Amino acid sequence: MVMALITKNGQWMKWATGSMIFSFVSMMAMRLSVYFLFSSDVFSFMNIFTDFLDLFKATALIFTPFMLIAGIRLRRIHESTKQPEYYRWSNRVITGSCLLCMLAVLAPWLFANM
């Protein structure tokens, strides 16, 4: 990545970004594989799954108000500067905040009824 930033070569930057994303995903897969390896029966796997859903729900409900505040601030910046980019960003952030909140509330209910 350093060489790509020094030379500003687009192809190297693309390759470096892809390799960083791949290394992050592979490290997370290795860490999660330990949990799946030691969950020997179905009940242990379901406990891991419910723990993951609870973590997602808690994280999403924490991030939702901050995303909503950021969207409202971007909307206020748009009103003062009349830049259309801020309006698009605010719409995306506010929509993402609402969708994330709905998903955090509905996902545990949906998976509990399956």
C-alpha positions in Angstrom: 0.0 0.0 0.0 2.9 2.4 0.7 4.4 1.9 -2.7 1.0 2.4 -4.3 0.6 5.7 -2.4 4.1 6.8 -3.3 3.9 6.1 -7.0 0.1 6.9 -7.2 -0.3 4.0 -9.6 -4.1 3.2 -9.8 -3.7 -0.5 -10.5 -1.3 -0.9 -7.5 -3.7 1.0 -5.3 -6.6 -1.2 -6.4 -4.5 -4.4 -5.8 -3.4 -3.1 -2.4 -6.9 -2.3 -1.3 -8.2 -5.6 -2.4 -5.4 -7.5 -0.6 -6.1 -5.5 2.6 -9.8 -6.4 2.4 -9.0 -10.0 1.7 -6.6 -10.2 4.6 -9.2 -8.7 7.0 -11.9 -11.1 5.8 -9.5 -14.1 6.1 -8.4 -13.2 9.6 -12.1 -12.8 10.7 -12.9 -16.2 9.1 -10.0 -17.8 11.0 -11.2 -16.3 14.2 -14.7 -17.4 13.7 -13.7 -20.9 12.5 -12.4 -21.6 16.1 -15.9 -21.0 17.5 -17.5 -23.2 14.8 -14.8 -25.9 15.4 -15.5 -26.1 19.2 -19.3 -26.0 18.8 -19.8 -29.7 18.5 -23.6 -29.9 18.4 -26.4 -27.9 17.0 -27.4 -26.3 20.3 -24.0 -24.7 20.7 -24.2 -23.4 17.2 -27.6 -21.9 17.9 -26.3 -20.2 21.0 -23.5 -18.7 18.9 -26.1 -17.6 16.4 -28.4 -16.0 19.0 -25.3 -14.3 20.6 -24.4 -12.9 17.1 -28.0 -11.6 16.6 -27.9 -9.9 20.0 -24.6 -8.3 19.3 -25.9 -7.1 15.9 -29.1 -5.7 17.6 -27.2 -3.9 20.3 -24.7 -2.4 17.9 -27.3 -1.3 15.4 -29.4 0.3 18.1 -26.4 2.2 19.3 -25.4 3.4 15.8 -28.9 4.4 14.7 -29.2 7.7 16.6 -25.8 8.8 15.7 -26.5 8.1 12.0 -29.7 10.0 12.3 -28.0 13.0 13.9 -25.3 12.9 11.2 -28.0 12.9 8.5 -29.8 15.8 10.1 -26.5 17.8 10.3 -25.8 17.1 6.7 -29.3 18.3 5.8 -28.6 21.5 7.8 -25.3 21.9 5.9 -27.2 21.5 2.7 -29.6 24.2 3.7 -26.8 26.7 4.4 -24.5 25.9 1.4 -27.0 24.6 -1.2 -24.6 21.9 -2.2 -26.6 18.9 -3.7 -24.0 16.4 -2.5 -24.9 17.1 1.1 -28.6 16.6 0.4 -27.9 13.2 -1.3 -25.6 12.2 1.6 -28.2 13.2 4.2 -30.9 11.2 2.4 -28.7 8.1 2.3 -27.6 8.4 5.9 -31.2 9.0 7.2 -32.6 6.2 5.1 -29.7 3.9 6.3 -30.5 4.8 9.9 -34.1 4.0 9.5 -33.5 0.7 7.7 -30.8 -0.3 10.2 -33.2 0.4 13.1 -36.0 -1.6 11.5 -33.6 -4.5 10.7 -32.3 -4.5 14.3 -35.8 -4.7 15.7 -37.2 -7.2 13.2 -34.2 -9.6 12.7 -34.4 -11.3 16.1 -38.2 -11.7 15.7 -37.8 -13.1 12.2 -35.2 -15.6 13.2 -37.0 -16.6 16.4 -40.1 -17.5 14.3 -38.2 -19.7 11.8 
